[in-house]
Each structure stands twice: as structure tokens, then as C-alpha cells.
């Protein structure tokens, strides 16, 4: 008889394929932390991709109206005939965009960029914690 399958005194022998509840808990815990690790890395990658895009787009959008107004004013000063052609450039860049009840502004894009950086940092921390617990 295999020495690992011998039962202690007064107990019935264990089957070779039985697992203790502690081992099952460790396996389930490992699967949970592996799924958490995967999800955290997924959110981190998405946030790291979109954060700079939103931040740069918001900054450019914030600067664009003043630049177009400045260029239109300079062009109007150069030629008096350009008043007809450049009169509509004052409001060429919209102050906000609305899509299905969602309103985007330049300030919101900058804030969302910083918020996504925060999400990336939190997801990185969670991934490290979950990775150590696997």
C-alpha cells in the first residue's frame, strides 16, 4: 500500500483522487485572482491608449478657436477684400458637440484624459496585487 494513502489510526483510508476543501479554495482563489489580473490589465491598456488621445484632442480643441480667430483677424488686416471671404471663420470651431444626449467640450476631454490616467494607475496597482496573490 502506498504510504501517502495510509490512513491515520482510527480513520478510513482516503481515495487517491480526493482533494481537501483547502485545495479547492486555493484553486478557486487562484482562478479569481487570475481573472482579476486579466481584467485589470485590459482596463489599463484601454485607459493608456485613450488617455493621451483625449488629453491632446481636448488641448487642441481648446486652443483651436483662438488660433482661427487670430488668423482671421490677421488676414482681415492684410486685405480689406478678405472681409467677405473670412467673415465666417470666427465660429468655425464649435464650443461643444452633442451626440445622443452626451455633450463633449474641450474641458471635458481634458478632464476625461486625466481621469483615464487615474484609471490606468489604479488598474496597474490592482494587477500587481492580483499577480502577487495568484
C-alpha positions in Angstrom: 0.0 0.0 0.0 1.2 3.5 -0.9 2.4 5.3 2.3 0.6 8.5 1.2 -2.8 6.7 1.1 -2.4 5.1 4.5 -5.0 6.4 7.0 -4.0 7.6 10.4 -5.2 5.4 13.3 -8.9 5.3 13.6 -9.7 6.9 10.2 -10.8 5.4 6.9 -8.2 5.5 4.1 -8.6 8.4 1.6 -9.1 7.9 -2.1 -6.2 9.0 -4.3 -8.3 11.5 -6.3 -9.9 13.3 -3.4 -9.0 16.9 -2.7 -9.3 18.7 0.6 -11.6 21.8 0.8 -8.5 23.9 1.3 -7.0 22.8 -2.0 -10.3 23.6 -3.8 -10.3 27.1 -2.1 -6.8 27.7 -3.3 -7.7 26.7 -6.8 -10.8 28.9 -6.9 -8.9 31.8 -5.3 -6.2 31.4 -8.0 -8.8 31.5 -10.7 -10.4 34.6 -9.2 -7.1 36.5 -9.0 -6.1 35.4 -12.5 -9.4 36.8 -13.8 -8.9 40.0 -11.8 -5.3 40.3 -13.1 -6.5 39.9 -16.7 -9.4 42.4 -16.3 -7.1 44.9 -14.6 -4.5 44.7 -17.4 -7.3 45.0 -20.0 -8.6 48.2 -18.4 -5.1 49.5 -18.0 -4.3 49.0 -21.7 -7.6 50.7 -22.8 -7.0 53.6 -20.5 -3.4 54.0 -21.5 -4.5 54.1 -25.2 -7.3 56.6 -24.9 -6.0 58.9 -22.2 -3.4 60.7 -24.3 -5.8 60.9 -27.3 -8.5 62.6 -25.2 -6.0 64.8 -23.5 -4.3 66.0 -26.7 -7.6 66.4 -28.5 -9.0 68.5 -25.7 -6.0 70.7 -25.6 -6.0 71.2 -29.3 -9.7 71.9 -29.3 -9.3 74.4 -26.5 -6.6 76.3 -28.5 -8.2 76.0 -32.0 -10.9 78.7 -31.7 -8.4 81.4 -30.5 -6.0 80.4 -33.3 -8.6 80.6 -36.0 -9.8 83.9 -34.7 -6.3 85.2 -34.6 -5.5 84.1 -38.1 -8.8 85.5 -39.4 -8.0 88.9 -37.8 -4.5 88.9 -39.3 -5.8 88.1 -42.7 -8.5 90.8 -42.5 -5.8 93.4 -41.6 -3.8 92.4 -44.7 -6.5 92.9 -47.2 -9.8 94.7 -47.0 -11.3 92.4 -49.6 -10.8 89.4 -47.4 -13.7 90.5 -45.2 -16.1 88.8 -47.5 -14.2 85.5 -47.6 -13.1 85.3 -44.0 -16.1 86.7 -42.2 -17.4 83.2 -41.4 -14.2 81.9 -39.8 -15.0 83.4 -36.4 -17.1 80.4 -35.3 -15.7 77.6 -37.4 -14.6 75.5 -34.4 -17.6 74.6 -32.2 -17.6 75.1 -28.5 -19.3 71.8 -27.8 -20.5 68.7 -29.7 -23.7 66.8 -28.8 -24.3 63.1 -29.5 -27.4 61.4 -28.3 -27.6 63.5 -25.1 -23.8 63.4 -24.5 -22.2 66.8 -24.7 -18.5 67.0 -25.4 -16.4 70.1 -24.6 -12.7 70.7 -24.7 -12.6 70.9 -20.9 -14.4 67.6 -20.6 -12.0 65.9 -22.9 -9.0 67.1 -20.9 -10.7 66.0 -17.6 -11.5 62.6 -19.1 -7.9 62.2 -20.2 -6.7 62.8 -16.7 -9.4 60.5 -15.3 -8.3 57.7 -17.7 -4.7 58.2 -16.4 -6.1 57.6 -12.9 -7.9 54.5 -14.0 -4.7 53.2 -15.6 -2.8 53.8 -12.4 -5.5 52.0 -10.3 -5.7 49.1 -12.7 -1.9 48.7 -12.6 -2.0 48.6 -8.8 -4.8 46.1 -8.8 -2.9 44.0 -11.4 0.2 43.9 -9.3 -1.8 43.0 -6.2 -3.6 40.2 -8.1 -0.4 39.0 -9.6 1.2 38.5 -6.2 -1.9 36.6 -4.9 -2.1 34.1 -7.8 
